[in-house]
Amino acid sequence: MGRLPKKSNQNLDFRSTKDDAWYTVGKLSLEKNILIVRFAGFDKEDNEKFSAKDFKTLKELDDFLNRFRPACVQLQDEECPYLSRGYEVCALLDQGEEDKKFYNGIIESISSKRHRRIGGKVTCSCAFVVGWSEGPKASSTQQMGIEGICKIIQGSPLFHRALDCFMKMSSKQLDLVSNENQLPVKKRSR
């Protein structure tokens, strides 16, 4: 089949350090050497802050960058035919009224149903089994409709200026620390 259409997207998602769920970033700002992640639709108390000095190794810094990605896009009913077994998605893990979080998973199976047309609009009635690859239900499955599934947008999150500046600042900080930790080399006398 064809590919899902690409959509223009200048927002970011961030995998929270508190629960490892993915959230849309409402605002990302850099204040001195502190990066502040403000989540869309959440209170100030839910902000996460990171200092350029927080990272001790390049791996830690790289792992931090991998917590960001271009924001996922909710799949629409008419996009159902483009989905197949093995497709990586970000999906809604619904664990009750107040506990709805997004985690990555893989579509394991699709129970195709005839789509309905109401007023010219397509409505998908298919059931998707998502195998969770992360989160509290990792390695288990959940059945859901297309309304709980988002397309993961590939690409670097470094299009965001504040994040790009913070990563450069943190990398320079690591260079300074590594240069300070190097022992002076003694010259041998002949």
N, C-alpha and C positions, 0 to 999 in steps of 0.2 A: 504494500500500500504506500501511499504518499507520506510526507512528513507533516508534523504539526506546524502550523504557521508560526513564524517568529513575530513576537510583539515587541515594540519599543518599550524599554524598561530602564528607568534611571534610579530605581529604588534598590535598597539592599535588604537582605534577610541576615539575621545573626543568630547563631546557635548559642543560647544563653549558657553561661557558666554555672547557673543555679540549678537548672533542670535538664540541660542539653536539648531542649525543644527549640524549634525554629520560630522566630518572631520577625515581623516586618519592622524595620528601623524607621521610626518617625523622623528622627533627626540625629545626625552624627556631627559632633562638634569637637574641636580641639582647643583646649584652654591651657596655655603654656605647654607642658609636656604631658597633659592628661587628655585622653580620648574619652568622651562621654557618649555612650550609646543610649539613646532615648527610644523606647519602643512605641510604635503607633498604637494609640488607644489605651495606654497604661499610664499610671501615676508616676510622679517624680521619684517616689520611693523605689520603683522598679528599675530605675536607671542602673546601668553598669558602668563603672569607671576603671580605666586602665592607665598606668603610668609607663612611660618609655623605659623606666628603670625596673619594671616588673620582670623583664625577660633576662634570663641568665645564659641562654644558649640560642643559636640560630634555629634549632629545632623547635624550641618553645615559641619563638617568634613566628615561625612558619605554621605551627599548629594554631596559633592565634589567628593568623590571616585566613586559615582554612575554616574558621568559624563564620566568615562572611561569604556571601555569594550574591549575585544579582537576584532580586526578589522573584520568588516563584509566582506563576500565573495560574489562577484557578481555571481548570478545564471547563469548557462549555459543552453542552449536550451534543452539538453537531460535530465535536471533535472526537467523539467516541470511536468512530471507525479507524482512527489513526493509532489507537492503543492496541498493544499486543502483550502476550505473556513475556516477562523479562524486562518490561519497560520500567525504568527507575522513576519514582515519583516522590513527592512530599505529600503526606496525607494526614487527615484529621484522626487523631486517636481520641475517641470520645469515651471518657471514663466517668461520666456523670454530668449533672447540670453545670457545675462550676469547674470541671476539669476537662477542658478541651484544648489539646495541644497538637502541634504538627511535628511529625518525625518522618525521616526518610524510610522508604520501603520499595519493594519490587512487586509489580503485578504478577501474581502467580497463576491466576486463571480468570476467565471472563465468562459469565453466563449471559450470552447475548439474548436480548428480548427485542421484540419489534418496537421501533421508535414510534411515538405518537406525534401527530401534527395537530396543534391547537392554534387556530388563528394564524397559520403560516409559520409558527414557531415549533421547532423540533424539540421533543422531550425524550431524553434517554431513560429507559427503564432497566438497563442492564445492571447486573450485579458483578462487582469486582472483588476478588480476594487479594488482599495486600499482605505480603509477608514483610513484617517489620525488620529492618536492618539496624535500627537503633531505638533507643528509648526504653521505657519500663517493660514493654512487651516484645523486645527484640527476640527474634527466632520463633515468634508465634504469628498467627494470621488473624485477619479480621475482614469480614465482608462489608462492603459499603457501596453506595451509589456514586456516580460521577461527581456529585456536588461536594464530596469530601476529598477530592483528589486535585492536586496541583502539579503543573508541569515544572520541572527543575530547569531553570535557564542556565546554560553553560556560559562560562566566561569569567574573566578576572573581576574582582570587586574593586580593583584599584582605580576605576574610573572616578571614584569619589575622592575629591581633593583632600578632605580631612584625613581619611584613612591612608591615602598615599603619603601625605606629609608625616603622619604618625609612624608609619612603617619605616620611612627613611630616617626619622629621628631615633627610633628604637634601634635600628641597625647601626647608626653612628654611635649610640650609647654602648652597644655591644663591642664595637671596635675599640672604644676608649677603655672599657673594662679589660678586654683581652690584651691590649697594649700595656696596661698597668700591671697585669699579672705575669708578664714575661720577665724572666730573670735576665739581668744584664749578662752579656757574654764576655767572659774574661779572655783577653788575648794571651796566647802562649808566648813565653819568652824563648828565644832561640839560643 
